[in-house]
Amino acid sequence: MGLSLYLVCAYILLTPISAFYLPGLAPVNYCKAGEDNGKSCKNEIPLYVNRLNTEESVIPFEYHHFDFCLSDETQSPVENLGQVVFGERIRPSPYKLSFLHNENCKELCTKT
């Protein structure tokens, strides 16, 4: 009885400690611009766009089929087969975000 109670208590205590790993989702360190402090940290936060859904139609729309500002980057992030099949094509956005840097209003592009 004592050993089984000990094992049950040990299992209950160690269960919340278990973790999982999702491939491709490793933690990223961010820091202010110019503050590296010997750590490998990034300043720019990548922002991506996805499809646009509507309640009036079943078909989702690709973000770049509309007259939105386009990104200068041509390389999209790596996607798995499920994302491609379900139409979740992730593309780089023209928005530039920097860690711990506030900007209220900035011109993104000019359309004529």
BAZAGU-436883 format. One line per 8 residues: for each residue y negated, z negated, x of N, C-alpha, C, O, CB. Coordinates in nm, 2 decimals, m for minus. Last residue first. Glycine has a CB too. Layout:
<sites>
Y Z X Y Z X Y Z X Y Z X Y Z X | ...
</sites>
This chain:
<sites>
m5.48 5.66 m0.21 m5.59 5.75 m0.27 m5.53 5.82 m0.39 m5.60 5.90 m0.45 m5.64 5.85 m0.16 | m5.45 5.33 m0.08 m5.39 5.44 m0.15 m5.50 5.53 m0.21 m5.61 5.48 m0.25 m5.29 5.40 m0.26 | m5.41 5.13 0.20 m5.51 5.20 0.12 m5.44 5.32 0.06 m5.38 5.41 0.12 m5.63 5.25 0.20 | m5.26 4.81 0.25 m5.27 4.95 0.28 m5.38 5.01 0.18 m5.43 4.94 0.10 m5.13 5.02 0.25 | m5.34 4.53 0.26 m5.21 4.58 0.30 m5.21 4.72 0.34 m5.15 4.76 0.44 m5.11 4.55 0.19 | m5.59 4.31 0.34 m5.56 4.44 0.29 m5.43 4.49 0.35 m5.41 4.48 0.47 m5.67 4.54 0.33 | m5.56 3.97 0.24 m5.56 4.07 0.35 m5.52 4.20 0.30 m5.43 4.21 0.21 m5.46 4.02 0.47 | m5.63 3.64 0.17 m5.64 3.78 0.12 m5.65 3.87 0.24 m5.73 3.85 0.33 m5.76 3.79 0.03
m5.54 3.40 0.30 m5.57 3.41 0.16 m5.56 3.55 0.11 m5.49 3.58 0.01 m5.70 3.34 0.13 | m5.31 3.27 0.53 m5.40 3.39 0.50 m5.42 3.40 0.35 m5.32 3.40 0.28 m5.35 3.52 0.56 | m5.20 3.04 0.76 m5.25 3.06 0.63 m5.34 3.18 0.62 m5.43 3.19 0.70 m5.31 2.94 0.57 | m4.93 2.98 0.95 m5.06 3.06 0.96 m5.10 3.10 0.82 m5.03 3.19 0.76 m5.04 3.19 1.05 | m4.67 2.89 0.99 m4.78 2.80 1.00 m4.91 2.87 1.02 m5.00 2.82 1.09 m4.76 2.70 1.11 | m4.54 3.21 1.08 m4.51 3.07 1.05 m4.63 2.98 1.08 m4.70 3.00 1.18 m4.39 3.02 1.14 | m4.65 3.50 0.91 m4.64 3.42 1.03 m4.62 3.28 1.00 m4.68 3.22 0.90 m4.77 3.44 1.12 | m4.56 3.80 0.76 m4.58 3.66 0.74 m4.56 3.59 0.88 m4.47 3.62 0.95 m4.48 3.60 0.64
m4.66 4.10 0.63 m4.63 4.03 0.76 m4.66 3.89 0.74 m4.78 3.85 0.71 m4.72 4.10 0.87 | m4.53 4.35 0.41 m4.60 4.22 0.43 m4.56 4.15 0.56 m4.44 4.15 0.59 m4.57 4.13 0.31 | m4.38 4.57 0.37 m4.50 4.59 0.46 m4.57 4.45 0.48 m4.66 4.45 0.57 m4.59 4.69 0.40 | m4.03 4.50 0.40 m4.15 4.51 0.32 m4.27 4.52 0.42 m4.26 4.49 0.54 m4.17 4.39 0.23 | m3.71 4.66 0.45 m3.82 4.58 0.50 m3.95 4.61 0.42 m3.97 4.72 0.37 m3.85 4.62 0.65 | m3.46 4.64 0.18 m3.55 4.72 0.27 m3.66 4.63 0.33 m3.69 4.53 0.27 m3.61 4.84 0.19 | m3.14 4.63 0.04 m3.25 4.55 0.10 m3.33 4.64 0.20 m3.27 4.70 0.29 m3.19 4.43 0.17 | m3.00 4.73 m0.24 m3.04 4.78 m0.12 m3.16 4.71 m0.06 m3.27 4.71 m0.12 m3.07 4.93 m0.13
m2.79 4.67 m0.45 m2.89 4.58 m0.39 m2.92 4.62 m0.25 m2.87 4.56 m0.15 m2.83 4.43 m0.39 | m2.60 4.81 m0.59 m2.73 4.87 m0.58 m2.84 4.77 m0.53 m2.96 4.79 m0.55 m2.78 4.90 m0.72 | m2.33 4.75 m0.57 m2.41 4.69 m0.69 m2.56 4.73 m0.68 m2.63 4.69 m0.77 m2.40 4.55 m0.69 | m2.26 4.87 m0.33 m2.20 4.92 m0.46 m2.28 4.87 m0.58 m2.29 4.94 m0.68 m2.05 4.86 m0.47 | m2.41 4.73 m0.14 m2.43 4.88 m0.16 m2.38 4.92 m0.30 m2.44 5.00 m0.37 m2.37 4.95 m0.05 | m2.31 4.47 m0.17 m2.45 4.50 m0.19 m2.48 4.64 m0.22 m2.56 4.68 m0.30 m2.53 4.45 m0.08 | m2.04 4.52 m0.09 m2.07 4.47 m0.23 m2.22 4.50 m0.26 m2.25 4.53 m0.38 m2.04 4.33 m0.24 | m2.06 4.59 0.18 m2.02 4.69 0.08 m2.05 4.65 m0.06 m2.09 4.73 m0.14 m1.87 4.72 0.10
m2.36 4.44 0.33 m2.21 4.45 0.31 m2.18 4.55 0.20 m2.27 4.60 0.13 m2.15 4.32 0.28 | m2.62 4.54 0.55 m2.57 4.51 0.42 m2.42 4.52 0.41 m2.36 4.60 0.49 m2.64 4.59 0.31 | m2.87 4.48 0.79 m2.73 4.51 0.77 m2.69 4.46 0.63 m2.72 4.35 0.59 m2.64 4.46 0.88 | m3.20 4.59 0.72 m3.11 4.49 0.76 m2.96 4.54 0.72 m2.95 4.62 0.63 m3.14 4.36 0.71 | m3.33 4.92 0.82 m3.30 4.82 0.72 m3.21 4.71 0.77 m3.13 4.75 0.86 m3.25 4.88 0.59 | m3.58 5.08 1.00 m3.44 5.02 1.01 m3.43 4.91 0.90 m3.51 4.81 0.90 m3.42 4.96 1.15 | m3.84 5.15 0.99 m3.74 5.24 0.92 m3.60 5.18 0.92 m3.52 5.23 0.84 m3.74 5.37 1.00 | m4.15 5.00 0.94 m4.02 4.99 0.99 m3.92 5.09 0.92 m3.93 5.10 0.79 m3.96 4.85 0.99
m4.38 5.02 0.79 m4.37 5.11 0.91 m4.23 5.11 0.96 m4.19 5.20 1.03 m4.47 5.07 1.01 | m4.34 5.01 0.43 m4.33 4.95 0.57 m4.33 5.05 0.67 m4.28 5.16 0.65 m4.21 4.85 0.58 | m4.56 5.11 0.17 m4.43 5.12 0.24 m4.45 5.06 0.38 m4.55 5.05 0.44 m4.38 5.26 0.25 | m4.70 5.01 m0.13 m4.72 5.03 0.01 m4.58 5.02 0.08 m4.50 4.93 0.05 m4.82 4.92 0.07 | m4.57 5.18 m0.42 m4.61 5.06 m0.35 m4.63 5.10 m0.20 m4.60 5.20 m0.16 m4.50 4.96 m0.36 | m4.51 5.36 m0.63 m4.62 5.39 m0.54 m4.67 5.26 m0.48 m4.79 5.23 m0.48 m4.74 5.46 m0.62 | m4.14 5.37 m0.63 m4.28 5.35 m0.69 m4.38 5.36 m0.59 m4.36 5.38 m0.47 m4.28 5.20 m0.76 | m3.92 5.38 m0.48 m3.95 5.49 m0.57 m4.08 5.48 m0.64 m4.12 5.57 m0.71 m3.83 5.50 m0.67
m3.88 5.15 m0.33 m3.96 5.25 m0.27 m3.98 5.38 m0.36 m4.05 5.47 m0.32 m3.90 5.29 m0.14 | m3.71 4.99 m0.50 m3.85 4.95 m0.47 m3.94 5.06 m0.42 m4.05 5.08 m0.46 m3.85 4.83 m0.37 | m3.52 5.15 m0.75 m3.54 5.12 m0.60 m3.69 5.09 m0.58 m3.77 5.15 m0.64 m3.49 5.25 m0.52 | m3.43 4.99 m1.05 m3.51 5.09 m0.98 m3.52 5.05 m0.83 m3.54 4.93 m0.80 m3.66 5.10 m1.04 | m3.14 4.97 m1.26 m3.24 4.91 m1.17 m3.31 5.02 m1.09 m3.26 5.13 m1.07 m3.18 4.81 m1.07 | m3.06 5.05 m1.59 m3.06 5.10 m1.45 m3.17 5.03 m1.37 m3.29 5.03 m1.41 m3.08 5.25 m1.45 | m3.10 4.96 m1.84 m2.99 4.90 m1.77 m3.00 4.93 m1.62 m2.95 4.86 m1.53 m2.86 4.94 m1.83 | m3.43 4.88 m1.96 m3.33 4.97 m1.91 m3.22 4.90 m1.84 m3.25 4.79 m1.78 m3.40 5.08 m1.82
m3.59 4.67 m2.04 m3.58 4.78 m2.13 m3.48 4.88 m2.09 m3.44 4.97 m2.17 m3.72 4.85 m2.13 | m3.61 4.48 m1.85 m3.53 4.44 m1.96 m3.52 4.56 m2.06 m3.43 4.55 m2.15 m3.60 4.33 m2.04 | m3.56 4.58 m1.51 m3.64 4.58 m1.63 m3.55 4.54 m1.75 m3.43 4.56 m1.74 m3.70 4.72 m1.65 | m3.57 4.52 m1.15 m3.50 4.53 m1.28 m3.59 4.52 m1.40 m3.70 4.47 m1.38 m3.40 4.41 m1.29 | m3.58 4.66 m0.84 m3.66 4.61 m0.95 m3.58 4.63 m1.08 m3.54 4.74 m1.11 m3.80 4.69 m0.96 | m3.42 4.56 m0.53 m3.44 4.65 m0.64 m3.53 4.58 m0.75 m3.55 4.46 m0.75 m3.30 4.68 m0.70 | m3.61 4.41 m0.26 m3.48 4.45 m0.32 m3.51 4.55 m0.44 m3.62 4.60 m0.44 m3.40 4.33 m0.37 | m3.76 4.35 0.06 m3.77 4.38 m0.08 m3.63 4.43 m0.13 m3.55 4.48 m0.05 m3.88 4.48 m0.11
m3.82 4.09 0.30 m3.76 4.21 0.25 m3.77 4.22 0.11 m3.80 4.13 0.03 m3.61 4.20 0.29 | m3.98 3.96 0.58 m3.98 3.96 0.43 m3.93 4.09 0.39 m3.97 4.20 0.43 m4.13 3.94 0.37 | m3.95 3.76 0.87 m3.93 3.89 0.80 m3.92 3.87 0.65 m3.86 3.78 0.60 m3.80 3.95 0.85 | m4.20 3.59 1.02 m4.09 3.57 0.92 m4.07 3.70 0.85 m4.16 3.75 0.79 m4.13 3.45 0.82 | m4.28 3.53 1.36 m4.29 3.62 1.24 m4.17 3.60 1.15 m4.05 3.59 1.20 m4.30 3.77 1.29 | m4.20 3.36 1.56 m4.32 3.33 1.49 m4.33 3.41 1.36 m4.37 3.36 1.26 m4.44 3.37 1.58 | m3.90 3.19 1.68 m3.97 3.31 1.64 m4.10 3.27 1.56 m4.11 3.16 1.51 m3.88 3.40 1.55 | m3.77 3.04 1.98 m3.82 3.03 1.84 m3.90 3.16 1.81 m3.96 3.22 1.90 m3.90 2.90 1.81
m3.61 2.89 2.21 m3.61 3.02 2.16 m3.65 3.02 2.01 m3.56 3.00 1.92 m3.47 3.10 2.18 | m3.81 2.66 2.39 m3.71 2.69 2.29 m3.72 2.84 2.25 m3.82 2.90 2.26 m3.74 2.60 2.16 | m4.02 2.62 2.56 m3.89 2.63 2.62 m3.78 2.66 2.52 m3.66 2.68 2.56 m3.85 2.51 2.70 | m4.25 2.63 2.40 m4.20 2.50 2.45 m4.06 2.51 2.50 m3.98 2.41 2.49 m4.20 2.40 2.34 | m4.39 2.82 2.26 m4.25 2.84 2.27 m4.18 2.71 2.32 m4.07 2.68 2.27 m4.22 2.95 2.38 | m4.66 2.90 2.10 m4.59 2.77 2.13 m4.44 2.79 2.14 m4.37 2.78 2.04 m4.62 2.66 2.02 | m4.75 3.14 2.02 m4.79 3.09 2.15 m4.73 2.96 2.19 m4.74 2.92 2.30 m4.94 3.08 2.16 | m4.75 3.06 1.68 m4.77 3.17 1.78 m4.82 3.11 1.91 m4.91 3.03 1.91 m4.87 3.27 1.73
m4.52 2.79 1.59 m4.65 2.86 1.59 m4.66 2.97 1.70 m4.59 2.96 1.80 m4.77 2.76 1.61 | m4.17 2.86 1.52 m4.28 2.78 1.58 m4.41 2.86 1.57 m4.41 2.98 1.53 m4.25 2.75 1.73 | m3.84 2.84 1.40 m3.97 2.90 1.39 m4.07 2.81 1.46 m4.06 2.68 1.45 m4.01 2.93 1.25 | m3.49 2.90 1.43 m3.61 2.81 1.47 m3.74 2.89 1.47 m3.74 3.00 1.52 m3.58 2.75 1.61 | m3.24 2.96 1.20 m3.34 3.02 1.28 m3.45 2.92 1.31 m3.50 2.85 1.21 m3.40 3.15 1.22 | m2.89 2.93 1.14 m3.02 2.88 1.13 m3.12 2.94 1.24 m3.07 2.98 1.34 m3.02 2.73 1.16 | m2.70 3.22 1.02 m2.72 3.11 1.12 m2.87 3.06 1.11 m2.96 3.13 1.07 m2.69 3.17 1.26 | m2.56 3.40 0.85 m2.67 3.31 0.80 m2.68 3.19 0.89 m2.67 3.07 0.85 m2.64 3.26 0.66
m2.35 3.55 0.93 m2.48 3.61 0.92 m2.59 3.52 0.88 m2.71 3.57 0.87 m2.47 3.73 0.83 | m2.10 3.38 0.74 m2.14 3.47 0.85 m2.27 3.54 0.83 m2.29 3.59 0.72 m2.02 3.57 0.87 | m2.13 3.05 0.65 m2.15 3.19 0.60 m2.19 3.28 0.71 m2.29 3.26 0.77 m2.25 3.19 0.48 | m1.93 2.77 0.67 m2.01 2.86 0.75 m2.01 3.00 0.67 m1.91 3.05 0.64 m1.95 2.88 0.89 | m1.94 2.43 0.55 m1.89 2.57 0.55 m1.98 2.66 0.63 m2.10 2.62 0.65 m1.88 2.62 0.40 | m1.82 2.09 0.59 m1.92 2.20 0.58 m1.86 2.33 0.57 m1.74 2.35 0.58 m2.02 2.19 0.71 | m1.76 1.75 0.52 m1.71 1.88 0.54 m1.82 1.98 0.52 m1.91 1.96 0.44 m1.59 1.91 0.45 | m1.87 1.51 0.44 m1.90 1.56 0.57 m1.86 1.70 0.60 m1.91 1.77 0.69 m1.85 1.47 0.68
m1.76 1.43 0.20 m1.89 1.48 0.20 m1.94 1.54 0.33 m2.04 1.61 0.34 m1.99 1.38 0.16 | m1.50 1.34 0.31 m1.51 1.46 0.22 m1.65 1.51 0.22 m1.67 1.63 0.24 m1.46 1.43 0.08 | m1.49 1.09 0.44 m1.50 1.21 0.52 m1.52 1.34 0.44 m1.56 1.44 0.49 m1.38 1.23 0.60 | m1.45 0.90 0.23 m1.57 0.89 0.32 m1.59 1.02 0.40 m1.71 1.06 0.43 m1.55 0.78 0.42 | m1.21 0.98 0.12 m1.33 0.98 0.04 m1.46 0.98 0.12 m1.56 1.04 0.09 m1.33 0.86 m0.06 | m1.04 0.95 0.34 m1.06 1.08 0.28 m1.19 1.09 0.20 m1.26 1.18 0.21 m0.94 1.12 0.19 | m1.05 0.67 0.37 m1.10 0.76 0.48 m1.12 0.90 0.43 m1.22 0.97 0.47 m0.99 0.77 0.59 | m0.94 0.59 0.13 m1.08 0.55 0.16 m1.13 0.64 0.27 m1.25 0.69 0.27 m1.09 0.41 0.21
m0.68 0.69 0.16 m0.77 0.73 0.05 m0.91 0.71 0.08 m1.00 0.79 0.05 m0.72 0.67 m0.08 | m0.60 0.55 0.39 m0.61 0.70 0.39 m0.69 0.75 0.28 m0.77 0.84 0.30 m0.47 0.76 0.38 | m0.60 0.29 0.29 m0.68 0.32 0.41 m0.70 0.47 0.41 m0.81 0.52 0.44 m0.62 0.27 0.54 | m0.41 0.31 0.09 m0.54 0.27 0.05 m0.64 0.31 0.17 m0.75 0.36 0.14 m0.56 0.12 0.02 | m0.19 0.36 0.25 m0.23 0.46 0.16 m0.37 0.43 0.11 m0.45 0.53 0.09 m0.13 0.46 0.04 | m0.17 0.11 0.40 m0.19 0.24 0.47 m0.24 0.35 0.37 m0.33 0.42 0.41 m0.06 0.29 0.54 | m0.12 m0.08 0.19 m0.24 m0.09 0.28 m0.27 0.04 0.35 m0.39 0.08 0.36 m0.22 m0.20 0.38 | 0.12 0.00 0.08 0.00 0.00 0.00 m0.12 0.00 0.09 m0.22 0.07 0.06 0.00 m0.12 m0.09
</sites>
